[in-house]
Amino acid sequence: MREALLGMAGELAQKLDLLKAELERRLAAETDAGRLASAGGQTLYLHGRADRAAEWERAANELTTSGYAVLPGEPDPVDRDPSRQEVIRQQRVETLTVCDALVLVASPDGRAVDADLIVVGKHDRNSARSRHDRLLPCALLDTIGAPVATPVRRNTARIVQADWLDATHDPVTPVVQRWLNEKSQQATPP
């Protein structure tokens, strides 16, 4: 009888541990969702390239004026040295781990957009997410329009789970706020 009780107690303890882990996951998801829905105050990783600093600065200034924290403090350098590129990526991933969302600033250079979607929007974001098990939604902020917004690029963005935000006619902040609210509603557990 004692052995049977110990077996049942062990099974019950395992089920309670699983239940506790699920509850913690749901609470973390609710916290992330609540943070995204706030009217400002979120920390956004605003990725842009140094050779397109004007577009990055315009978006960063608009977002910070509206109450968002923007990291890093400048666009990423464009470097061809593989060892320097790796250092930049490691710094990016480390910074991403403390951010609430990732926003890629589109460039008129379609190949740069392609690379940013895959390298930053997919690989670096997934690395950051795996380190801290956070939602970290991603979007491409399109202020360029037709030359960049091709069906193939839009589908690639969808495949890597990056939303396409059209800011060709609207100010950046309302577009980003709507997106964060949508992501908040999607992230709220049932």
C-alpha positions as CSV (number, residue, x, y, z in Angstrom):
1,M,0.0,0.0,0.0
2,R,2.8,2.3,0.9
3,E,4.5,1.7,-2.5
4,A,1.3,2.4,-4.3
5,L,0.9,5.7,-2.4
6,L,4.4,6.8,-3.1
7,G,3.9,6.0,-6.8
8,M,0.8,8.1,-6.9
9,A,2.4,10.9,-5.0
10,G,5.3,10.9,-7.5
11,E,2.9,11.0,-10.5
12,L,0.9,13.8,-8.8
13,A,4.1,15.8,-8.2
14,Q,5.1,15.5,-11.8
15,K,1.7,16.6,-13.0
16,L,1.8,19.6,-10.6
17,D,5.2,20.6,-11.9
18,L,3.9,20.5,-15.5
19,L,0.9,22.5,-14.4
20,K,3.1,25.1,-12.6
21,A,5.3,25.4,-15.7
22,E,2.3,26.0,-17.9
23,L,0.9,28.6,-15.6
24,E,4.3,30.4,-15.5
25,R,4.4,30.3,-19.3
26,R,0.9,31.8,-19.5
27,L,1.7,34.5,-17.0
28,A,4.8,35.5,-18.9
29,A,2.8,35.6,-22.2
30,E,0.2,37.8,-20.5
31,T,2.9,40.1,-19.2
32,D,4.5,40.3,-22.6
33,A,1.1,41.0,-24.2
34,G,0.3,43.7,-21.6
35,R,3.6,45.4,-22.2
36,L,3.0,45.5,-26.0
37,A,-0.4,47.0,-25.5
38,S,0.8,49.9,-23.4
39,A,0.6,53.4,-24.9
40,G,4.4,53.9,-25.2
41,G,7.2,52.8,-22.9
42,Q,8.1,49.7,-24.9
43,T,11.7,49.2,-25.8
44,L,12.0,48.7,-29.6
45,Y,15.1,47.4,-31.4
46,L,15.1,49.6,-34.4
47,H,17.4,48.0,-37.0
48,G,18.7,50.1,-39.8
49,R,21.9,50.3,-41.7
50,A,24.5,53.1,-41.3
51,D,24.5,53.8,-45.0
52,R,20.7,54.7,-44.7
53,A,21.1,56.6,-41.4
54,A,18.6,59.4,-42.4
55,E,15.7,57.0,-42.6
56,W,16.7,55.3,-39.4
57,E,17.1,58.7,-37.6
58,R,13.7,59.9,-38.8
59,A,11.9,56.8,-37.5
60,A,13.9,56.8,-34.2
61,N,13.2,60.4,-33.5
62,E,9.5,60.0,-34.2
63,L,9.3,56.9,-32.0
64,T,11.3,58.3,-29.1
65,T,9.2,61.5,-29.2
66,S,6.1,59.3,-28.8
67,G,7.5,57.6,-25.6
68,Y,9.2,54.5,-27.0
69,A,12.7,53.6,-26.0
70,V,14.8,52.9,-29.1
71,L,17.9,50.7,-29.1
72,P,20.6,50.8,-30.3
73,G,21.4,54.5,-30.3
74,E,22.5,54.5,-33.9
75,P,22.0,52.3,-37.0
76,D,24.2,49.2,-37.4
77,P,27.5,49.7,-39.2
78,V,27.9,48.1,-42.6
79,D,31.1,46.1,-42.4
80,R,32.5,43.5,-44.8
81,D,35.0,42.0,-42.4
82,P,33.5,38.6,-41.3
83,S,35.0,38.8,-37.8
84,R,33.6,42.3,-37.3
85,Q,30.2,41.2,-38.7
86,E,30.1,38.5,-36.0
87,V,30.8,41.0,-33.2
88,I,28.0,43.2,-34.5
89,R,25.6,40.3,-34.6
90,Q,26.5,39.2,-31.1
91,Q,25.9,42.7,-29.8
92,R,22.6,42.9,-31.7
93,V,21.4,39.6,-30.2
94,E,22.4,40.7,-26.7
95,T,20.5,44.0,-27.1
96,L,17.5,42.2,-28.6
97,T,17.1,40.1,-25.4
98,V,16.0,43.2,-23.5
99,C,13.7,44.6,-26.2
100,D,9.9,44.2,-26.5
101,A,9.8,44.2,-30.3
102,L,12.1,44.3,-33.4
103,V,11.4,46.8,-36.1
104,L,13.5,46.7,-39.3
105,V,13.7,49.9,-41.2
106,A,13.4,49.3,-45.0
107,S,16.0,50.5,-47.4
108,P,15.6,51.3,-51.0
109,D,18.2,48.6,-51.6
110,G,16.0,45.4,-52.0
111,R,18.9,43.1,-51.4
112,A,19.6,44.8,-48.1
113,V,16.0,44.3,-47.1
114,D,16.3,40.6,-48.1
115,A,19.4,40.2,-45.9
116,D,17.9,42.1,-43.0
117,L,14.7,40.0,-43.1
118,I,16.7,36.7,-42.9
119,V,19.8,37.6,-40.8
120,V,18.2,40.1,-38.3
121,G,14.5,39.3,-38.5
122,K,14.9,35.5,-38.4
123,H,18.3,34.3,-37.2
124,D,19.3,37.0,-34.7
125,R,15.7,37.3,-33.4
126,N,15.4,33.6,-32.9
127,S,18.8,33.6,-31.1
128,A,17.5,36.3,-28.7
129,R,14.2,34.6,-28.2
130,S,15.9,31.3,-27.3
131,R,18.0,33.0,-24.7
132,H,15.1,34.6,-22.8
133,D,12.0,32.9,-24.0
134,R,10.2,36.1,-25.0
135,L,7.7,36.9,-27.7
136,L,9.8,39.5,-29.5
137,P,7.5,40.3,-32.5
138,C,9.2,41.5,-35.7
139,A,8.0,43.9,-38.4
140,L,9.5,45.5,-41.5
141,L,8.8,49.3,-41.5
142,D,8.3,50.1,-45.2
143,T,8.7,53.8,-45.8
144,I,9.8,53.2,-49.4
145,G,6.9,51.5,-51.2
146,A,6.8,49.9,-54.6
147,P,10.5,49.3,-55.4
148,V,10.8,47.3,-52.2
149,A,7.3,46.0,-51.5
150,T,7.3,43.1,-54.0
151,P,5.1,40.1,-53.5
152,V,8.2,37.9,-53.0
153,R,9.5,40.1,-50.2
154,R,6.1,40.3,-48.6
155,N,5.8,36.5,-48.7
156,T,9.3,36.1,-47.3
157,A,8.5,38.4,-44.5
158,R,5.4,36.4,-43.7
159,I,7.4,33.1,-43.8
160,V,10.0,34.5,-41.3
161,Q,7.1,35.8,-39.1
162,A,7.9,39.5,-39.8
163,D,4.9,41.7,-40.3
164,W,5.0,44.2,-43.2
165,L,4.1,47.7,-41.9
166,D,3.2,50.2,-44.6
167,A,4.4,53.6,-43.5
168,T,4.6,55.1,-47.0
169,H,1.8,57.6,-46.3
170,D,1.3,57.6,-42.6
171,P,3.6,58.7,-39.7
172,V,5.6,55.9,-38.2
173,T,4.3,56.0,-34.7
174,P,0.6,55.3,-35.3
175,V,1.6,52.4,-37.6
176,V,3.9,50.9,-35.0
177,Q,1.3,51.5,-32.2
178,R,-1.4,49.6,-34.2
179,W,0.9,46.8,-34.9
180,L,2.0,46.5,-31.2
181,N,-1.7,46.4,-30.2
182,E,-2.4,43.7,-32.7
183,K,0.6,41.6,-31.5
184,S,-0.7,42.1,-27.9
185,Q,-4.1,40.7,-28.8
186,Q,-2.6,37.8,-30.6
187,A,-0.2,37.0,-27.7
188,T,-2.8,36.9,-25.0
189,P,-3.3,33.3,-24.1
190,P,-6.9,31.9,-24.2
